[in-house]
Amino acid sequence: MANSEESNPLLPNQELASGEKDEKKSSNAKNGGPQPHPAVPMGWTADGLPVGEIMMEKSQWDSGIFSCLGRNDEFCSSDLEVCLLGSVAPCVLYGTNVERLGSAPGTFANHCLPYTGFYLMGNAFFGWNCFAPLFSFPTRTAIRRKFNLEGSCEALARSCGCCGSFLEDEVRREQWETACDFATHVFCHACALCQEGREVRRRLPHPGFMNTEPVFVMVPPGGQAMGRGV
Protein backbone atom coordinates (compact mmCIF):
# COMPACT_ATOMS: atom_id res chain seq x y z
CA MET A 1 0.00 0.00 0.00
CA ALA A 2 2.81 2.38 0.83
CA ASN A 3 4.37 1.87 -2.55
CA SER A 4 1.08 2.38 -4.36
CA GLU A 5 0.36 5.57 -2.43
CA GLU A 6 3.83 6.97 -3.08
CA SER A 7 3.54 6.22 -6.78
CA ASN A 8 0.07 7.74 -7.08
CA PRO A 9 0.32 10.88 -9.27
CA LEU A 10 -2.85 12.35 -7.76
CA LEU A 11 -1.45 12.84 -4.27
CA PRO A 12 -1.17 16.55 -3.34
CA ASN A 13 2.12 16.04 -1.44
CA GLN A 14 3.79 14.76 -4.55
CA GLU A 15 2.49 17.70 -6.55
CA LEU A 16 3.91 20.10 -4.00
CA ALA A 17 7.24 18.29 -3.98
CA SER A 18 7.50 18.37 -7.75
CA GLY A 19 6.56 22.03 -7.76
CA GLU A 20 9.27 22.82 -5.23
CA LYS A 21 11.83 20.93 -7.31
CA ASP A 22 10.87 22.87 -10.42
CA GLU A 23 11.16 26.16 -8.55
CA LYS A 24 14.61 25.18 -7.24
CA LYS A 25 15.78 24.29 -10.73
CA SER A 26 14.51 27.55 -12.18
CA SER A 27 16.04 29.60 -9.35
CA ASN A 28 19.40 27.86 -9.77
CA ALA A 29 19.33 28.54 -13.49
CA LYS A 30 18.50 32.24 -12.92
CA ASN A 31 21.01 32.78 -10.14
CA GLY A 32 23.82 31.00 -11.93
CA GLY A 33 23.78 28.11 -9.49
CA PRO A 34 25.17 24.63 -10.04
CA GLN A 35 24.05 23.13 -13.30
CA PRO A 36 24.84 19.73 -14.75
CA HIS A 37 27.99 19.83 -16.87
CA PRO A 38 27.91 18.16 -20.26
CA ALA A 39 30.12 15.16 -20.69
CA VAL A 40 33.46 15.94 -22.28
CA PRO A 41 34.35 13.56 -25.11
CA MET A 42 37.54 11.75 -24.26
CA GLY A 43 39.97 10.03 -26.57
CA TRP A 44 43.33 8.34 -26.32
CA THR A 45 46.62 9.18 -27.94
CA ALA A 46 49.02 6.69 -29.47
CA ASP A 47 50.98 6.73 -26.20
CA GLY A 48 47.93 5.77 -24.12
CA LEU A 49 47.34 9.27 -22.71
CA PRO A 50 43.78 10.63 -22.29
CA VAL A 51 42.89 13.55 -24.54
CA GLY A 52 39.93 15.85 -23.94
CA GLU A 53 39.22 19.34 -25.20
CA ILE A 54 42.51 20.67 -23.76
CA MET A 55 45.63 19.39 -25.49
CA MET A 56 49.08 19.54 -23.91
CA GLU A 57 51.35 21.88 -25.79
CA LYS A 58 54.43 20.29 -27.29
CA SER A 59 57.83 21.32 -25.97
CA GLN A 60 60.73 22.35 -28.15
CA TRP A 61 64.07 20.57 -28.31
CA ASP A 62 66.70 22.25 -26.18
CA SER A 63 69.00 22.62 -29.18
CA GLY A 64 68.78 22.23 -32.91
CA ILE A 65 69.95 19.16 -34.73
CA PHE A 66 72.88 21.07 -36.30
CA SER A 67 73.88 22.89 -33.08
CA CYS A 68 76.84 20.61 -32.65
CA LEU A 69 78.64 22.80 -30.11
CA GLY A 70 75.51 23.30 -28.01
CA ARG A 71 75.05 26.64 -26.29
CA ASN A 72 76.96 28.66 -23.77
CA ASP A 73 75.54 27.65 -20.39
CA GLU A 74 76.48 25.41 -17.48
CA PHE A 75 76.41 22.40 -19.85
CA CYS A 76 78.85 23.89 -22.34
CA SER A 77 81.68 21.48 -21.48
CA SER A 78 79.24 18.56 -21.65
CA ASP A 79 78.13 19.71 -25.12
CA LEU A 80 81.72 19.65 -26.33
CA GLU A 81 82.11 16.14 -24.97
CA VAL A 82 78.93 15.07 -26.75
CA CYS A 83 80.20 16.53 -30.02
CA LEU A 84 83.51 14.67 -29.74
CA LEU A 85 81.83 11.37 -28.83
CA GLY A 86 79.35 11.68 -31.70
CA SER A 87 82.20 12.24 -34.16
CA VAL A 88 84.76 9.72 -32.87
CA ALA A 89 82.87 7.14 -30.79
CA PRO A 90 79.13 7.21 -31.55
CA CYS A 91 78.69 3.82 -29.88
CA VAL A 92 79.70 5.33 -26.52
CA LEU A 93 77.37 8.31 -26.95
CA TYR A 94 74.47 6.06 -27.90
CA GLY A 95 75.07 3.82 -24.89
CA THR A 96 75.15 6.77 -22.48
CA ASN A 97 71.96 8.21 -23.99
CA VAL A 98 70.08 4.96 -23.47
CA GLU A 99 71.49 4.55 -19.97
CA ARG A 100 70.27 8.00 -18.93
CA LEU A 101 66.91 7.50 -20.59
CA GLY A 102 66.37 4.12 -18.93
CA SER A 103 67.67 5.41 -15.57
CA ALA A 104 69.14 2.00 -14.81
CA PRO A 105 72.86 1.39 -14.45
CA GLY A 106 74.16 -1.49 -16.53
CA THR A 107 72.23 -0.80 -19.72
CA PHE A 108 75.25 0.90 -21.31
CA ALA A 109 76.95 -2.35 -22.36
CA ASN A 110 73.66 -3.91 -23.52
CA HIS A 111 73.28 -1.17 -26.14
CA CYS A 112 76.84 -0.07 -26.82
CA LEU A 113 78.07 -3.52 -27.85
CA PRO A 114 75.28 -4.29 -30.37
CA TYR A 115 75.67 -0.80 -31.82
CA THR A 116 79.39 -1.42 -32.24
CA GLY A 117 78.65 -4.65 -34.10
CA PHE A 118 76.25 -2.92 -36.52
CA TYR A 119 78.71 -0.06 -36.94
CA LEU A 120 81.56 -2.38 -37.90
CA MET A 121 79.38 -4.43 -40.26
CA GLY A 122 78.16 -1.34 -42.10
CA ASN A 123 81.64 0.11 -42.52
CA ALA A 124 83.14 -3.24 -43.50
CA PHE A 125 80.60 -4.18 -46.20
CA PHE A 126 79.33 -0.82 -47.44
CA GLY A 127 81.94 1.69 -46.31
CA TRP A 128 79.59 3.75 -44.12
CA ASN A 129 77.51 3.40 -40.99
CA CYS A 130 74.27 2.16 -42.56
CA PHE A 131 73.14 -0.55 -40.11
CA ALA A 132 73.48 1.26 -36.78
CA PRO A 133 70.72 3.84 -37.51
CA LEU A 134 68.26 0.96 -37.91
CA PHE A 135 69.12 -0.06 -34.36
CA SER A 136 69.32 3.37 -32.71
CA PHE A 137 66.38 5.38 -34.10
CA PRO A 138 63.80 4.04 -31.54
CA THR A 139 65.72 5.93 -28.85
CA ARG A 140 64.86 9.22 -30.54
CA THR A 141 61.19 8.27 -30.56
CA ALA A 142 61.37 7.34 -26.87
CA ILE A 143 62.98 10.69 -25.98
CA ARG A 144 60.37 12.60 -27.97
CA ARG A 145 57.51 10.78 -26.26
CA LYS A 146 58.99 10.94 -22.76
CA PHE A 147 59.46 14.72 -22.79
CA ASN A 148 56.50 15.52 -25.10
CA LEU A 149 58.78 17.11 -27.70
CA GLU A 150 57.68 18.48 -31.02
CA GLY A 151 58.34 16.17 -33.94
CA SER A 152 59.60 17.04 -37.41
CA CYS A 153 56.15 16.79 -39.02
CA GLU A 154 54.62 19.07 -36.39
CA ALA A 155 57.44 21.60 -36.79
CA LEU A 156 56.99 21.60 -40.58
CA ALA A 157 53.23 22.01 -40.29
CA ARG A 158 53.65 24.83 -37.76
CA SER A 159 56.13 26.70 -39.95
CA CYS A 160 54.12 26.24 -43.15
CA GLY A 161 50.69 26.65 -41.58
CA CYS A 162 49.18 23.71 -43.43
CA CYS A 163 48.12 20.09 -42.84
CA GLY A 164 45.98 20.97 -39.81
CA SER A 165 43.63 18.04 -40.42
CA PHE A 166 46.60 15.70 -40.66
CA LEU A 167 47.84 16.67 -37.18
CA GLU A 168 44.44 15.97 -35.60
CA ASP A 169 44.77 12.24 -36.29
CA GLU A 170 46.93 11.05 -33.38
CA VAL A 171 47.72 7.58 -34.71
CA ARG A 172 48.60 8.72 -38.20
CA ARG A 173 50.67 11.62 -36.91
CA GLU A 174 52.65 9.35 -34.60
CA GLN A 175 53.36 6.98 -37.50
CA TRP A 176 54.74 9.82 -39.58
CA GLU A 177 56.78 11.16 -36.66
CA THR A 178 58.35 7.72 -36.17
CA ALA A 179 59.20 7.63 -39.88
CA CYS A 180 60.80 11.08 -39.54
CA ASP A 181 62.85 9.83 -36.58
CA PHE A 182 64.07 6.96 -38.74
CA ALA A 183 64.96 9.28 -41.64
CA THR A 184 66.77 11.67 -39.27
CA HIS A 185 69.01 8.86 -38.02
CA VAL A 186 69.66 7.53 -41.52
CA PHE A 187 70.64 10.83 -43.13
CA CYS A 188 71.94 12.81 -40.09
CA HIS A 189 72.94 10.05 -37.72
CA ALA A 190 75.81 11.72 -35.88
CA CYS A 191 73.92 15.02 -35.51
CA ALA A 192 70.84 13.17 -34.25
CA LEU A 193 72.86 11.34 -31.60
CA CYS A 194 74.44 14.60 -30.45
CA GLN A 195 71.08 16.36 -30.22
CA GLU A 196 69.64 13.50 -28.19
CA GLY A 197 72.74 13.48 -25.96
CA ARG A 198 72.39 17.20 -25.21
CA GLU A 199 68.70 16.75 -24.48
CA VAL A 200 68.99 13.88 -22.02
CA ARG A 201 71.98 15.43 -20.22
CA ARG A 202 70.01 18.58 -19.52
CA ARG A 203 66.88 16.76 -18.43
CA LEU A 204 68.07 13.59 -16.69
CA PRO A 205 70.90 12.98 -14.22
CA HIS A 206 73.21 10.06 -14.72
CA PRO A 207 71.70 6.95 -13.08
CA GLY A 208 74.97 6.27 -11.30
CA PHE A 209 74.52 9.45 -9.25
CA MET A 210 70.79 9.22 -8.55
CA ASN A 211 70.91 7.03 -5.42
CA THR A 212 74.07 8.38 -3.90
CA GLU A 213 73.92 9.61 -0.33
CA PRO A 214 76.27 12.11 1.31
CA VAL A 215 78.97 10.57 3.46
CA PHE A 216 79.84 12.39 6.65
CA VAL A 217 83.36 11.88 8.00
CA MET A 218 83.94 12.60 11.65
CA VAL A 219 87.31 14.22 12.23
CA PRO A 220 88.53 13.79 15.82
CA PRO A 221 89.77 16.91 17.55
CA GLY A 222 93.46 17.54 17.88
CA GLY A 223 95.46 16.20 20.81
CA GLN A 224 95.09 18.26 23.96
CA ALA A 225 97.67 18.36 26.74
CA MET A 226 96.88 19.32 30.27
CA GLY A 227 99.42 21.76 31.64
CA ARG A 228 100.09 22.56 35.29
CA GLY A 229 100.84 26.06 36.25
CA VAL A 230 103.89 26.67 38.43
BALOBA-1460 file (C-alpha; in Angstrom, 3 decimals):
// residues 230
<rec num="1" residu="m" x="0.000" y="0.000" z="0.000"/>
<rec num="2" residu="a" x="2.812" y="2.380" z="0.835"/>
<rec num="3" residu="n" x="4.372" y="1.867" z="-2.552"/>
<rec num="4" residu="s" x="1.077" y="2.383" z="-4.359"/>
<rec num="5" residu="e" x="0.355" y="5.572" z="-2.428"/>
<rec num="6" residu="e" x="3.833" y="6.968" z="-3.084"/>
<rec num="7" residu="s" x="3.535" y="6.223" z="-6.777"/>
<rec num="8" residu="n" x="0.067" y="7.740" z="-7.084"/>
<rec num="9" residu="p" x="0.319" y="10.882" z="-9.273"/>
<rec num="10" residu="l" x="-2.845" y="12.349" z="-7.764"/>
<rec num="11" residu="l" x="-1.447" y="12.842" z="-4.271"/>
<rec num="12" residu="p" x="-1.170" y="16.554" z="-3.343"/>
<rec num="13" residu="n" x="2.122" y="16.040" z="-1.440"/>
<rec num="14" residu="q" x="3.792" y="14.756" z="-4.553"/>
<rec num="15" residu="e" x="2.491" y="17.698" z="-6.554"/>
<rec num="16" residu="l" x="3.911" y="20.098" z="-4.004"/>
<rec num="17" residu="a" x="7.236" y="18.287" z="-3.982"/>
<rec num="18" residu="s" x="7.499" y="18.365" z="-7.751"/>
<rec num="19" residu="g" x="6.560" y="22.034" z="-7.761"/>
<rec num="20" residu="e" x="9.268" y="22.820" z="-5.235"/>
<rec num="21" residu="k" x="11.827" y="20.930" z="-7.307"/>
<rec num="22" residu="d" x="10.868" y="22.873" z="-10.419"/>
<rec num="23" residu="e" x="11.155" y="26.159" z="-8.552"/>
<rec num="24" residu="k" x="14.605" y="25.183" z="-7.236"/>
<rec num="25" residu="k" x="15.782" y="24.289" z="-10.726"/>
<rec num="26" residu="s" x="14.508" y="27.552" z="-12.181"/>
<rec num="27" residu="s" x="16.044" y="29.596" z="-9.346"/>
<rec num="28" residu="n" x="19.401" y="27.860" z="-9.772"/>
<rec num="29" residu="a" x="19.329" y="28.539" z="-13.489"/>
<rec num="30" residu="k" x="18.500" y="32.237" z="-12.922"/>
<rec num="31" residu="n" x="21.012" y="32.775" z="-10.135"/>
<rec num="32" residu="g" x="23.817" y="31.002" z="-11.931"/>
<rec num="33" residu="g" x="23.781" y="28.111" z="-9.485"/>
<rec num="34" residu="p" x="25.166" y="24.628" z="-10.042"/>
<rec num="35" residu="q" x="24.047" y="23.125" z="-13.300"/>
<rec num="36" residu="p" x="24.841" y="19.726" z="-14.752"/>
<rec num="37" residu="h" x="27.985" y="19.828" z="-16.866"/>
<rec num="38" residu="p" x="27.907" y="18.162" z="-20.259"/>
<rec num="39" residu="a" x="30.123" y="15.157" z="-20.688"/>
<rec num="40" residu="v" x="33.463" y="15.936" z="-22.283"/>
<rec num="41" residu="p" x="34.347" y="13.564" z="-25.105"/>
<rec num="42" residu="m" x="37.543" y="11.747" z="-24.265"/>
<rec num="43" residu="g" x="39.973" y="10.034" z="-26.573"/>
<rec num="44" residu="w" x="43.333" y="8.344" z="-26.318"/>
<rec num="45" residu="t" x="46.622" y="9.175" z="-27.938"/>
<rec num="46" residu="a" x="49.020" y="6.693" z="-29.473"/>
<rec num="47" residu="d" x="50.984" y="6.727" z="-26.202"/>
<rec num="48" residu="g" x="47.933" y="5.775" z="-24.122"/>
<rec num="49" residu="l" x="47.343" y="9.267" z="-22.710"/>
<rec num="50" residu="p" x="43.784" y="10.634" z="-22.292"/>
<rec num="51" residu="v" x="42.889" y="13.547" z="-24.541"/>
<rec num="52" residu="g" x="39.934" y="15.854" z="-23.943"/>
<rec num="53" residu="e" x="39.223" y="19.342" z="-25.201"/>
<rec num="54" residu="i" x="42.510" y="20.666" z="-23.764"/>
<rec num="55" residu="m" x="45.626" y="19.385" z="-25.494"/>
<rec num="56" residu="m" x="49.076" y="19.540" z="-23.912"/>
<rec num="57" residu="e" x="51.347" y="21.878" z="-25.792"/>
<rec num="58" residu="k" x="54.431" y="20.286" z="-27.287"/>
<rec num="59" residu="s" x="57.826" y="21.324" z="-25.969"/>
<rec num="60" residu="q" x="60.733" y="22.349" z="-28.153"/>
<rec num="61" residu="w" x="64.070" y="20.566" z="-28.314"/>
<rec num="62" residu="d" x="66.696" y="22.248" z="-26.179"/>
<rec num="63" residu="s" x="69.004" y="22.620" z="-29.175"/>
<rec num="64" residu="g" x="68.778" y="22.229" z="-32.914"/>
<rec num="65" residu="i" x="69.947" y="19.163" z="-34.735"/>
<rec num="66" residu="f" x="72.883" y="21.072" z="-36.296"/>
<rec num="67" residu="s" x="73.876" y="22.892" z="-33.079"/>
<rec num="68" residu="c" x="76.839" y="20.606" z="-32.650"/>
<rec num="69" residu="l" x="78.638" y="22.798" z="-30.109"/>
<rec num="70" residu="g" x="75.514" y="23.299" z="-28.011"/>
<rec num="71" residu="r" x="75.048" y="26.644" z="-26.289"/>
<rec num="72" residu="n" x="76.961" y="28.663" z="-23.773"/>
<rec num="73" residu="d" x="75.542" y="27.649" z="-20.394"/>
<rec num="74" residu="e" x="76.483" y="25.406" z="-17.481"/>
<rec num="75" residu="f" x="76.406" y="22.395" z="-19.850"/>
<rec num="76" residu="c" x="78.850" y="23.890" z="-22.343"/>
<rec num="77" residu="s" x="81.677" y="21.475" z="-21.483"/>
<rec num="78" residu="s" x="79.237" y="18.565" z="-21.653"/>
<rec num="79" residu="d" x="78.126" y="19.707" z="-25.115"/>
<rec num="80" residu="l" x="81.719" y="19.653" z="-26.330"/>
<rec num="81" residu="e" x="82.112" y="16.140" z="-24.967"/>
<rec num="82" residu="v" x="78.927" y="15.066" z="-26.747"/>
<rec num="83" residu="c" x="80.198" y="16.534" z="-30.019"/>
<rec num="84" residu="l" x="83.509" y="14.670" z="-29.745"/>
<rec num="85" residu="l" x="81.830" y="11.370" z="-28.834"/>
<rec num="86" residu="g" x="79.345" y="11.676" z="-31.704"/>
<rec num="87" residu="s" x="82.201" y="12.239" z="-34.156"/>
<rec num="88" residu="v" x="84.761" y="9.722" z="-32.868"/>
<rec num="89" residu="a" x="82.870" y="7.140" z="-30.787"/>
<rec num="90" residu="p" x="79.127" y="7.207" z="-31.551"/>
<rec num="91" residu="c" x="78.688" y="3.818" z="-29.875"/>
<rec num="92" residu="v" x="79.701" y="5.326" z="-26.517"/>
<rec num="93" residu="l" x="77.368" y="8.314" z="-26.945"/>
<rec num="94" residu="y" x="74.466" y="6.058" z="-27.903"/>
<rec num="95" residu="g" x="75.068" y="3.819" z="-24.891"/>
<rec num="96" residu="t" x="75.148" y="6.765" z="-22.483"/>
<rec num="97" residu="n" x="71.962" y="8.215" z="-23.991"/>
<rec num="98" residu="v" x="70.082" y="4.962" z="-23.471"/>
<rec num="99" residu="e" x="71.488" y="4.552" z="-19.969"/>
<rec num="100" residu="r" x="70.269" y="7.999" z="-18.926"/>
<rec num="101" residu="l" x="66.914" y="7.500" z="-20.591"/>
<rec num="102" residu="g" x="66.366" y="4.125" z="-18.932"/>
<rec num="103" residu="s" x="67.669" y="5.414" z="-15.569"/>
<rec num="104" residu="a" x="69.136" y="1.997" z="-14.815"/>
<rec num="105" residu="p" x="72.863" y="1.394" z="-14.449"/>
<rec num="106" residu="g" x="74.163" y="-1.491" z="-16.526"/>
<rec num="107" residu="t" x="72.234" y="-0.800" z="-19.718"/>
<rec num="108" residu="f" x="75.249" y="0.895" z="-21.310"/>
<rec num="109" residu="a" x="76.949" y="-2.350" z="-22.364"/>
<rec num="110" residu="n" x="73.658" y="-3.906" z="-23.518"/>
<rec num="111" residu="h" x="73.280" y="-1.168" z="-26.139"/>
<rec num="112" residu="c" x="76.838" y="-0.066" z="-26.820"/>
<rec num="113" residu="l" x="78.069" y="-3.523" z="-27.853"/>
<rec num="114" residu="p" x="75.278" y="-4.288" z="-30.371"/>
<rec num="115" residu="y" x="75.675" y="-0.798" z="-31.815"/>
<rec num="116" residu="t" x="79.388" y="-1.418" z="-32.240"/>
<rec num="117" residu="g" x="78.650" y="-4.653" z="-34.105"/>
<rec num="118" residu="f" x="76.250" y="-2.924" z="-36.520"/>
<rec num="119" residu="y" x="78.714" y="-0.058" z="-36.940"/>
<rec num="120" residu="l" x="81.562" y="-2.379" z="-37.896"/>
<rec num="121" residu="m" x="79.382" y="-4.426" z="-40.261"/>
<rec num="122" residu="g" x="78.162" y="-1.339" z="-42.102"/>
<rec num="123" residu="n" x="81.640" y="0.108" z="-42.517"/>
<rec num="124" residu="a" x="83.145" y="-3.242" z="-43.497"/>
<rec num="125" residu="f" x="80.600" y="-4.184" z="-46.199"/>
<rec num="126" residu="f" x="79.328" y="-0.818" z="-47.442"/>
<rec num="127" residu="g" x="81.937" y="1.690" z="-46.305"/>
<rec num="128" residu="w" x="79.590" y="3.749" z="-44.117"/>
<rec num="129" residu="n" x="77.506" y="3.404" z="-40.995"/>
<rec num="130" residu="c" x="74.270" y="2.159" z="-42.558"/>
<rec num="131" residu="f" x="73.143" y="-0.555" z="-40.109"/>
<rec num="132" residu="a" x="73.479" y="1.262" z="-36.782"/>
<rec num="133" residu="p" x="70.718" y="3.838" z="-37.507"/>
<rec num="134" residu="l" x="68.261" y="0.959" z="-37.905"/>
<rec num="135" residu="f" x="69.120" y="-0.063" z="-34.359"/>
<rec num="136" residu="s" x="69.317" y="3.374" z="-32.710"/>
<rec num="137" residu="f" x="66.379" y="5.379" z="-34.098"/>
<rec num="138" residu="p" x="63.796" y="4.044" z="-31.539"/>
<rec num="139" residu="t" x="65.717" y="5.929" z="-28.849"/>
<rec num="140" residu="r" x="64.858" y="9.218" z="-30.543"/>
<rec num="141" residu="t" x="61.189" y="8.265" z="-30.565"/>
<rec num="142" residu="a" x="61.374" y="7.341" z="-26.871"/>
<rec num="143" residu="i" x="62.983" y="10.689" z="-25.978"/>
<rec num="144" residu="r" x="60.373" y="12.599" z="-27.966"/>
<rec num="145" residu="r" x="57.505" y="10.778" z="-26.259"/>
<rec num="146" residu="k" x="58.986" y="10.938" z="-22.761"/>
<rec num="147" residu="f" x="59.456" y="14.719" z="-22.788"/>
<rec num="148" residu="n" x="56.501" y="15.519" z="-25.097"/>
<rec num="149" residu="l" x="58.784" y="17.106" z="-27.699"/>
<rec num="150" residu="e" x="57.679" y="18.478" z="-31.019"/>
<rec num="151" residu="g" x="58.342" y="16.172" z="-33.940"/>
<rec num="152" residu="s" x="59.601" y="17.039" z="-37.406"/>
<rec num="153" residu="c" x="56.153" y="16.794" z="-39.017"/>
<rec num="154" residu="e" x="54.624" y="19.074" z="-36.386"/>
<rec num="155" residu="a" x="57.438" y="21.602" z="-36.788"/>
<rec num="156" residu="l" x="56.993" y="21.597" z="-40.582"/>
<rec num="157" residu="a" x="53.230" y="22.015" z="-40.290"/>
<rec num="158" residu="r" x="53.648" y="24.833" z="-37.761"/>
<rec num="159" residu="s" x="56.130" y="26.700" z="-39.945"/>
<rec num="160" residu="c" x="54.122" y="26.238" z="-43.155"/>
<rec num="161" residu="g" x="50.690" y="26.651" z="-41.578"/>
<rec num="162" residu="c" x="49.177" y="23.706" z="-43.430"/>
<rec num="163" residu="c" x="48.125" y="20.086" z="-42.837"/>
<rec num="164" residu="g" x="45.981" y="20.968" z="-39.814"/>
<rec num="165" residu="s" x="43.628" y="18.040" z="-40.416"/>
<rec num="166" residu="f" x="46.596" y="15.699" z="-40.660"/>
<rec num="167" residu="l" x="47.835" y="16.667" z="-37.182"/>
<rec num="168" residu="e" x="44.445" y="15.974" z="-35.600"/>
<rec num="169" residu="d" x="44.769" y="12.237" z="-36.287"/>
<rec num="170" residu="e" x="46.927" y="11.053" z="-33.378"/>
<rec num="171" residu="v" x="47.716" y="7.577" z="-34.713"/>
<rec num="172" residu="r" x="48.598" y="8.722" z="-38.203"/>
<rec num="173" residu="r" x="50.667" y="11.624" z="-36.909"/>
<rec num="174" residu="e" x="52.648" y="9.346" z="-34.598"/>
<rec num="175" residu="q" x="53.359" y="6.984" z="-37.497"/>
<rec num="176" residu="w" x="54.745" y="9.824" z="-39.583"/>
<rec num="177" residu="e" x="56.779" y="11.156" z="-36.663"/>
<rec num="178" residu="t" x="58.352" y="7.723" z="-36.165"/>
<rec num="179" residu="a" x="59.198" y="7.632" z="-39.876"/>
<rec num="180" residu="c" x="60.801" y="11.082" z="-39.538"/>
<rec num="181" residu="d" x="62.852" y="9.827" z="-36.578"/>
<rec num="182" residu="f" x="64.074" y="6.959" z="-38.738"/>
<rec num="183" residu="a" x="64.962" y="9.285" z="-41.642"/>
<rec num="184" residu="t" x="66.770" y="11.665" z="-39.269"/>
<rec num="185" residu="h" x="69.009" y="8.860" z="-38.021"/>
<rec num="186" residu="v" x="69.664" y="7.533" z="-41.520"/>
<rec num="187" residu="f" x="70.642" y="10.832" z="-43.133"/>
<rec num="188" residu="c" x="71.938" y="12.813" z="-40.092"/>
<rec num="189" residu="h" x="72.936" y="10.052" z="-37.721"/>
<rec num="190" residu="a" x="75.806" y="11.716" z="-35.878"/>
<rec num="191" residu="c" x="73.923" y="15.018" z="-35.510"/>
<rec num="192" residu="a" x="70.838" y="13.174" z="-34.251"/>
<rec num="193" residu="l" x="72.863" y="11.337" z="-31.602"/>
<rec num="194" residu="c" x="74.440" y="14.601" z="-30.446"/>
<rec num="195" residu="q" x="71.078" y="16.361" z="-30.224"/>
<rec num="196" residu="e" x="69.643" y="13.497" z="-28.189"/>
<rec num="197" residu="g" x="72.742" y="13.477" z="-25.962"/>
<rec num="198" residu="r" x="72.394" y="17.203" z="-25.215"/>
<rec num="199" residu="e" x="68.695" y="16.752" z="-24.480"/>
<rec num="200" residu="v" x="68.986" y="13.880" z="-22.015"/>
<rec num="201" residu="r" x="71.979" y="15.428" z="-20.224"/>
<rec num="202" residu="r" x="70.015" y="18.583" z="-19.522"/>
<rec num="203" residu="r" x="66.879" y="16.757" z="-18.431"/>
<rec num="204" residu="l" x="68.074" y="13.590" z="-16.690"/>
<rec num="205" residu="p" x="70.895" y="12.979" z="-14.215"/>
<rec num="206" residu="h" x="73.215" y="10.060" z="-14.720"/>
<rec num="207" residu="p" x="71.700" y="6.952" z="-13.081"/>
<rec num="208" residu="g" x="74.965" y="6.271" z="-11.296"/>
<rec num="209" residu="f" x="74.523" y="9.455" z="-9.248"/>
<rec num="210" residu="m" x="70.785" y="9.217" z="-8.553"/>
<rec num="211" residu="n" x="70.906" y="7.032" z="-5.425"/>
<rec num="212" residu="t" x="74.070" y="8.383" z="-3.904"/>
<rec num="213" residu="e" x="73.919" y="9.606" z="-0.330"/>
<rec num="214" residu="p" x="76.268" y="12.114" z="1.306"/>
<rec num="215" residu="v" x="78.972" y="10.574" z="3.456"/>
<rec num="216" residu="f" x="79.839" y="12.390" z="6.654"/>
<rec num="217" residu="v" x="83.357" y="11.875" z="8.002"/>
<rec num="218" residu="m" x="83.941" y="12.601" z="11.651"/>
<rec num="219" residu="v" x="87.306" y="14.216" z="12.232"/>
<rec num="220" residu="p" x="88.527" y="13.794" z="15.824"/>
<rec num="221" residu="p" x="89.767" y="16.915" z="17.553"/>
<rec num="222" residu="g" x="93.463" y="17.538" z="17.881"/>
<rec num="223" residu="g" x="95.459" y="16.203" z="20.809"/>
<rec num="224" residu="q" x="95.092" y="18.259" z="23.965"/>
<rec num="225" residu="a" x="97.671" y="18.360" z="26.737"/>
<rec num="226" residu="m" x="96.879" y="19.318" z="30.275"/>
<rec num="227" residu="g" x="99.417" y="21.765" z="31.639"/>
<rec num="228" residu="r" x="100.087" y="22.563" z="35.287"/>
<rec num="229" residu="g" x="100.841" y="26.065" z="36.253"/>
<rec num="230" residu="v" x="103.889" y="26.670" z="38.430"/>
